[in-house]
Amino acid sequence: MCVVSRKSAERTSENGPDGVETLPYRVTDVPAAPAGCRRTLVERARWEWRPADGGDPAVRAQEFLAAHGLPLHDLARPAGPHDPDGPCGAALYVSAAAGAALAGGPTGAANPAPTLPEVAVVVYGHATTRPPTTAAPAAGWWLGDWAESWTPVQHADAVRAVRDAIGRGDVYQVNVVGHAAARYTGDPLPALARLGALPGARYGGTLTGAGWAIGCASPETLVEVVDGRLITRPIKGTRPATAPGRAELLASAKERAEHVMIVDLERNDLARIARTGSVRVDELFAVRRWCDLWQAESTVSATVADGLGLADLLHAVCPGGSVTGAPKLAALDHIAALEPVGRGASMGALGWVAPGRIDLGLTIRTAAADGDRLHVWAGGGITWGSDPDAEVAEAAAKSAPVRATLAGH
């Protein structure tokens, strides 16, 4: 991890947070950063957004990046040569609430980690010498018991409420998410960094700010832009990573129907920003492993429309369809009504942006820290065929590896 002093961070920040500063403030291992640059990055500028700041955060993020040498107003243009003395790229984080606002939907319950921004952009350059790394401390880390935002009965009741809404014809599918928090002592950053080593964590890494930190172990691509192509890889369908579990997932009509519904939603999202007629499904219902679970993943791609900018891209794909439901806006209404705690750092976007390359992961399997608590989230997509008890068990199975890793097990 690269360490940035408080003095340096304040000098390069355009709009910093006013929250607590009890967490060490340092630049860490950003998900999807270029492999060849990843351990030599230093922060050059930072912008954070909260609703009180006003304006369109996607537009403001694009303007901030352009002002710092990263023009992303036309994603169809090929990247120029990589300047070792210029900006390398930037970390981009967009919360689920910010994504809902970009889509024109309700933002839901309050963020349980109020020091977290809703959008963060951190511009990086290359160090002239290799920055020192910070080793994980040998002792001093303690994580308390998890306090759930709802009981299993309340979670199951939310599943039933979604099934009732589907029965009325309000929606076809809604993703419902629960939250838990645990107090800690010690430095949370090594614990959050451990998430990136979990098997299948395509977007493993961390991002930090004053009074907050995010650790990600996500396997899911929200959107990637490379060589003029838009790519998304929605994940829907989960079973234990055993031979019978794989066979059951492949044979499940319920899981396949739920999956195809979200693939269709993602096709529609990409069609809004793609060259006409270019959207295609490259792979459908491929079963891949994340930790001790099998999950079904598809790949949808399209050709970038001329003149597409980062702000337009974020408006089209945020929040991700696999963590909202279909239709997306109607699903957001039900999410806001049913979930007692905000989604915070989860179910949003986190990754890397630079001219010629965008790679944003969907922040599932993600944890966040504020001054004294760690936060985790987990849930699943609900359809007419969902069993409430099975959905509660599935959410617990998704959360278990994250909680164990944070505890150091």
HURA-V252384 format. One record per backbone hydrogen bond with DSSP energy under -1.0 kcal/mol. CO is the residue of the C=O (numbers start at 1). NH is the residue of the N-H. If there is no record, write none. Layout:
CO,NH
CO,NH
//
This chain:
5,9
6,10
7,11
8,12
9,13
12,46
15,48
28,30
29,206
30,33
34,37
34,38
37,40
40,127
42,125
45,123
46,14
47,121
49,118
49,119
50,53
51,54
56,60
57,61
58,62
59,63
60,64
61,65
62,66
63,67
65,70
66,69
72,310
74,77
83,86
89,124
90,353
91,122
92,351
93,120
94,349
95,99
96,100
97,101
98,102
99,103
100,105
110,342
113,116
118,95
119,49
120,93
121,47
122,91
123,44
123,45
124,88
124,89
125,42
142,185
147,181
151,155
152,156
153,157
154,158
155,159
156,160
157,161
158,162
159,163
160,164
161,165
162,166
163,167
164,168
165,170
166,169
173,326
174,382
176,380
178,378
179,149
180,376
181,147
182,374
183,144
185,142
188,192
189,193
190,194
192,195
193,196
194,197
195,198
198,201
199,291
200,202
201,204
205,216
207,214
209,212
212,209
213,369
214,207
215,367
216,205
218,203
220,362
221,233
223,360
224,231
225,358
226,229
228,304
229,226
230,302
231,224
232,300
234,298
237,296
239,294
240,242
242,246
243,247
244,248
245,249
246,250
247,251
252,256
253,257
254,258
255,259
256,260
257,261
258,262
259,263
260,264
261,265
262,266
263,267
264,268
265,269
266,270
267,271
270,273
273,305
275,278
280,301
283,299
286,297
288,295
290,293
292,241
293,290
294,239
295,288
296,236
297,286
299,282
299,283
300,232
301,280
302,230
303,275
305,308
308,75
309,313
310,314
311,315
312,316
313,317
314,318
320,323
321,324
324,175
326,172
326,173
327,331
328,332
329,333
330,334
331,335
332,336
333,337
334,338
335,339
343,346
348,363
349,94
350,361
351,92
352,359
353,90
354,357
357,354
358,225
359,352
360,222
360,223
361,350
362,364
363,347
365,217
367,215
368,375
369,213
372,184
373,370
374,182
375,368
376,180
378,178
380,176
382,174
383,386
387,391
388,392
389,393
390,394
391,395
392,396
393,397
394,398
395,399
396,400
399,403
400,404
401,405
402,406
403,407
404,409
//
